[in-house]
């Protein structure tokens, strides 16, 4: 399998991230039974992609094969107060799993040395809770 490269996500990546997230939605799980919910998901992806804190894994052709969407928590925070990152969504395409892409992207998010918060749905089927535990996230 060819090399995977990594770079920060940008607003222009939102459509590609969203497309992969739709494929991974049953594992997470995400409820996308209405157009409104899918549009809300896309809006969230856009906001996280433009935050400067999210990372992508790209295949040799430059296609998005993984993502970690993180952004500063804005609720209840005043400018200049301690920053906390929220990790909202993460995923790696089925054919690219178990090759270290998730760990590498998470390492880059953690490299900011800021506290990170996340919530894992109890119905999640991706095993992300075990992966986060294995990286020392908890």
Secondary structure, DSSP 4 states (H G I P E B T S, - for coil): ----EEEE--GGGHHHHHHHHHHHHHHHT----SHHHHHHHHHHHHHHHTTS--EEEE-TTS-EEEEEEEEE--TT--TTSPPEEEEEEEEE-GGGTTSSHHHHHHHHHHTT--EEE----TT--S-HHHHHHHTT--
